[in-house]
Amino acid sequence: MLKKIFPVSFSKLPLTIKIIGLFYLLTPAFSYIWTAYAQGIPFWEFGTLLRLFSVPALLLNFIGLSLGIGILGVKRWGYFLFLGFNLYLVGHGLHLIYSGGFTKQLIWNLFITLLPFVLNMYFLNKEISTPYLTLIPRGFRKKWRIEIPIHGTIKVNEKDSFSMKTMDISPTGFLASVEGNIETGTRVTVSMKLDNQWDAPAEMMREEDGNFGFKFLYLPGDKLFNDLDKFLSTKLLPRFSTKLPVELNLDSETENTEILNISEKGFYFTSNKAYTVGQFPNYKFSLYGIVFTGKGKISWENKNGSFEKPPGFGISFEEPKYYTLYKIVVYVYSILHTINVRDR
């Protein structure tokens, strides 16, 4: 019974989903206990307490219970109910701000308006919305996925080996078109050409529109995980075109130059100086007025101005400060600016 209501294991739900879902799921219990405490009525006098609830209050408690089940159960109806309910709360909050004006309640009205808006933006994220909209019992991706084709082969056994091309990929799994048929639950060996030949164990988890979804069977921190993560981070992670002033400091020398693109894990800057791969300069730049500083590693060099860029270097973050804030800002930046998914 519980498996039908909650087909996805709680361990596969992001922490944010668990917190939001449990909050709504327990809303009726909180409401019941608070009413009993406020009225001085024993908890076991269910009938007496229930009569104290108005029809709107009962409706809100029912919606809360439904939202909790829908969110934790990864239900499509729960997803749309959540978006609709929060949209109503945003509208109600805007009405309170408009009618209340600049009063003592303004901060509270702003909070109850912005919170449901932020929650809706979180649920509209592709990585969060996909499990709700596919109607396929599956977990949530815990790493970004890049929509990029990587060719390789999938070896099922000693005799059967199929060509494949990834549709999207992350260090934890991938979706691919495969020139053959593979049953769900089959364990395979995936071979891809990264910087070097890369072979990893995987399991076929699901079929989606004629393509196959695979989960890698290694743990985070494994060498195979680190090699793929490094390859995707340094070469294929989506970059966002920009022009930002940046200050670099290395061995007591300072250079003021320009960032041409940024990503979640680093940036590319123009320079004719003799940096070398493996050096660790300190950087300082501003994005939307927020200053980000830290230490980076020169991860690759482009001294000849290849890849349709002027001469420069790629730098990956090593010790970023306020990294969580940076990822939020980059996410907003990605919505407003051009994205480039390309080699280097």
DAVEN-V825104 format. One record per helix or strand. SS is the DSSP state (2 for helix, 1 for strand). FROM is the first residue (numbers start at 1). TO is the last residue. Records with the same first field share a line. If there is no record, write none. Layout:
# DAVEN-V825104
SS=FROM-TO ; FROM-TO
This chain:
# DAVEN-V825104
2=2-5 ; 10-12 ; 15-25 ; 27-39 ; 46-51 ; 55-72 ; 76-100 ; 106-124 ; 126-134 ; 223-236 ; 323-336
1=146-146 ; 151-155 ; 161-170 ; 173-178 ; 187-193 ; 197-208 ; 211-216 ; 239-250 ; 253-263 ; 266-270 ; 282-287 ; 290-302 ; 312-320 ; 339-340
